[in-house]
Structures are given as structure tokens and as C-alpha cells.
Amino acid sequence: MQVKIFDETTLKKVISSAILMSSIDGEFHEKEWNVIRQFMEIHWREEYEDFEKHEEDIKEEIKQILNNKPQLEQRLNTIVEQLIFDLTSDQIF
């Protein structure tokens, strides 16, 4: 039995925030990405869009954000605000 905890939008936010936080030191380490990818593989569902495309979009966004400290701070705040609601809402099991 597969349990659906994250809808597609929430899962993308969680993955994006994990990548952003792991890249906060200005580098994107392969070991960090492997942990994030393992998490994603547990929760990603076939009916969601192709993750490979989404992965490239996330990485490009992160590269741009890391070079702009005000944008980085704003993005982190936005993600946290969104995730607080998503992760405290009733989940579908």
C-alpha cells in the first residue's frame, strides 16, 4: 500500500527548499543531492510531471537565487510561509 502524504505542488516546494537550503553555502554537493533524490523517489508519484524536467528547472532557479542575497532571503521566507500551511494541513492517506 502506497501512502500519499504530499500532493505534487507541496512535494515540489519541499524538494526546492531542501535543494536551496543544501546550497546555501554556495555549492551544490552530490551527496546532498543524493539524499534529496532518495526522499523524492519515495514520495514522487507516476501521475506527477516528469521529475527530470522539474529537476533542471529547480537547479537553474537555485543558481540564480544564490547569486542574489536579497532574493535568496525573500525566497526562503516565501517557501517557509507556504510550507507551514501545507505541512500543517490534513494529509491524505
C-alpha positions in Angstrom: 0.0 0.0 0.0 1.4 3.4 -1.0 0.7 6.3 1.2 0.2 9.7 -0.4 1.5 12.3 2.0 2.5 15.1 -0.4 0.5 16.4 -3.3 2.6 17.4 -6.3 2.8 21.1 -5.5 3.7 20.6 -1.9 6.3 17.9 -2.8 7.9 20.3 -5.3 8.1 23.0 -2.6 9.7 20.6 -0.1 12.3 19.5 -2.7 13.0 23.0 -3.8 13.5 24.2 -0.3 15.8 21.2 0.5 17.9 22.0 -2.5 18.0 25.7 -1.7 19.0 25.0 1.9 21.7 22.5 0.9 23.1 25.1 -1.5 23.1 27.9 1.0 26.9 27.6 1.3 27.1 28.5 -2.4 27.8 24.9 -3.6 25.6 22.1 -4.6 27.1 18.8 -3.3 26.4 15.5 -4.9 26.0 13.8 -1.5 23.3 16.3 -0.5 21.5 15.9 -3.8 21.5 12.1 -3.4 19.7 12.4 0.0 17.1 14.7 -1.6 16.7 12.4 -4.6 16.1 9.4 -2.3 13.4 11.4 -0.5 11.9 12.4 -3.7 11.8 8.9 -5.1 9.9 7.7 -2.1 7.2 10.3 -2.5 7.1 11.1 -6.2 4.1 9.5 -8.0 3.8 8.4 -11.6 1.0 10.8 -12.3 3.2 13.8 -11.5 5.1 15.5 -14.3 8.5 14.2 -15.4 10.8 14.9 -12.5 13.9 15.2 -14.7 12.4 18.4 -16.3 11.4 19.8 -12.9 14.9 19.0 -11.5 16.6 21.1 -14.2 14.2 24.0 -13.5 14.9 23.8 -9.8 18.7 23.8 -10.3 18.5 26.8 -12.6 16.4 28.7 -10.2 18.7 27.9 -7.3 21.8 29.0 -9.3 20.1 32.4 -9.9 18.9 32.9 -6.4 22.3 32.0 -4.8 23.9 35.0 -6.6 21.4 37.4 -5.2 21.3 37.6 -1.4 18.1 39.7 -1.1 16.3 37.3 -3.5 17.7 34.4 -1.5 16.3 35.7 1.7 12.9 36.5 0.1 12.7 33.1 -1.5 13.5 31.3 1.8 10.8 33.3 3.6 8.3 32.6 0.9 9.0 28.9 1.0 8.7 28.7 4.7 5.4 30.6 4.8 4.0 28.3 2.1 5.2 25.1 3.7 3.9 26.0 7.2 0.4 25.9 5.7 1.0 22.8 3.5 2.7 20.8 6.2 0.3 21.6 9.0 -2.8 20.8 6.9 -4.6 17.4 7.0 -2.7 15.0 4.8 -4.3 12.4 2.5 -3.6 8.8 3.5 
